[in-house]
Structure formats: C-alpha cells, structure tokens
Amino acid sequence: DHVGFAFQLEVIAIALLFFLNSTLGLFAHVKISFQFASAILNMLLLFAFGEEFLFFYVRRKDHSGVVNWYYDLFLVPIGICLFCTILELKSPKSNNARFWTRGWTGFTGYVDR
C-alpha cells in the first residue's frame, strides 16, 4: 500500500527529529567537549513540534466524527509545546517555558498511548 508507506515515512521523519534532539541534548550534557548551543537544540525541537502539528492538522478528514475530535484535542498540547518552544528561543534563561514544554511533551506522550 503506497499510502501507508508514505504515512510511515512522515512518522519516521518526525520521530527522527525528536530522537536527534534528545541525542544531541544528552551528548551536550554528558560530554564537555561536545557542546551545542541551546538555540540550535531549540530550533530542532521547534521544527519537530511544527512538523508534528502539521501532521495531525492535515489528518483531519471526517469533520463530524470522533477521530476528528481526537485530532483536534491532540493539537492543543502540541500547540502549547510549539508556543513554549518559541518562548524558550526568545528568552533562553527563563525556566518557565522549558518547564511547560517538558511537561506538555510528557502529557502528549501519555495521551498518545
């Protein structure tokens, strides 16, 4: 099925962005010689959340069905994470945006299960 294969490629691209962000962040905190600017990691996270938001926004098909409600509700935590990542790029010293981004990311993973 060609549609299912294209769907999986989109999911893999989003997952790789999140995996790359996690891996580079881990290496930046573990090894002193391997430093990345937090702005680069936040931009990578911004692209990942943006791609995930567009992925679920485009998937809305049936405007009266239950699946559409699920996608609409799933857009809320992703949008909050996207907004908080933008705030974190604007003020990298602030812990509030980082706290809300990490909290809603965990909630998004919990809702997806």
C-alpha positions in Angstrom: 0.0 0.0 0.0 1.6 3.2 -1.2 -0.4 5.5 1.1 0.6 3.5 4.2 4.2 3.7 3.2 4.1 7.5 2.8 2.3 7.8 6.1 5.1 5.8 7.8 7.8 8.0 6.2 6.2 11.1 7.7 6.0 9.5 11.1 9.7 8.4 10.9 10.8 11.9 9.9 9.1 13.4 13.0 10.4 10.7 15.3 14.0 11.2 13.9 13.8 14.9 14.7 12.8 14.2 18.3 15.4 11.5 18.6 18.1 13.7 17.2 17.2 16.5 19.6 17.3 14.1 22.6 20.6 12.5 21.5 22.3 15.8 20.9 21.0 17.2 24.2 22.2 14.2 26.0 25.7 14.4 24.5 25.8 18.1 25.3 25.1 17.5 28.9 27.3 14.4 29.3 30.5 15.4 27.4 32.1 18.8 27.9 33.9 18.7 24.6 30.7 18.1 22.7 28.8 21.4 23.0 25.8 22.6 21.2 24.1 26.0 21.6 20.7 25.7 23.2 19.3 27.7 20.4 20.2 25.0 17.9 18.6 22.3 20.0 15.5 24.5 20.5 15.3 25.2 16.7 15.4 21.5 16.1 12.7 21.0 18.7 10.7 23.8 17.1 10.8 22.1 13.7 9.8 18.8 15.2 6.8 20.2 17.0 5.9 22.2 13.9 6.0 19.1 11.7 4.0 17.1 14.2 1.4 19.9 14.5 1.0 20.0 10.7 0.9 16.2 10.5 -2.1 16.0 12.8 -3.7 19.1 11.4 -3.7 17.7 7.9 -5.0 14.3 9.0 -8.4 15.7 9.9 -10.8 14.1 7.4 -14.2 13.5 8.9 -15.5 16.8 10.4 -18.3 15.2 12.3 -16.6 12.0 13.5 -14.9 11.0 16.7 -11.5 10.8 15.1 -11.6 14.5 14.1 -12.3 15.3 17.8 -9.3 13.3 18.8 -7.0 15.1 16.3 -8.4 18.5 17.5 -7.7 17.7 21.1 -4.3 16.3 20.3 -3.4 19.6 18.6 -3.8 21.5 21.9 -0.8 20.1 23.7 1.3 20.1 20.6 0.4 23.7 20.0 1.3 24.6 23.6 4.7 22.9 23.2 5.3 24.7 20.0 4.4 28.1 21.6 6.6 27.4 24.7 9.5 26.4 22.4 9.2 29.7 20.7 9.2 31.5 24.1 12.2 29.5 25.1 14.0 30.7 21.9 13.2 34.3 22.8 14.4 34.0 26.4 16.7 31.0 26.9 17.4 31.9 30.6 13.7 31.5 31.6 12.8 28.2 33.2 9.0 28.7 32.8 8.9 28.0 29.1 11.3 25.0 29.5 9.1 23.6 32.3 5.9 23.9 30.3 7.4 22.4 27.1 8.8 19.4 29.0 5.5 18.9 30.9 3.3 19.1 27.9 5.6 16.8 25.9 5.2 14.2 28.6 1.4 14.7 28.6 1.4 14.4 24.8 3.2 11.0 25.1 0.7 10.0 27.8 -2.3 10.9 25.7 -0.9 9.1 22.7 -0.8 5.8 24.5 
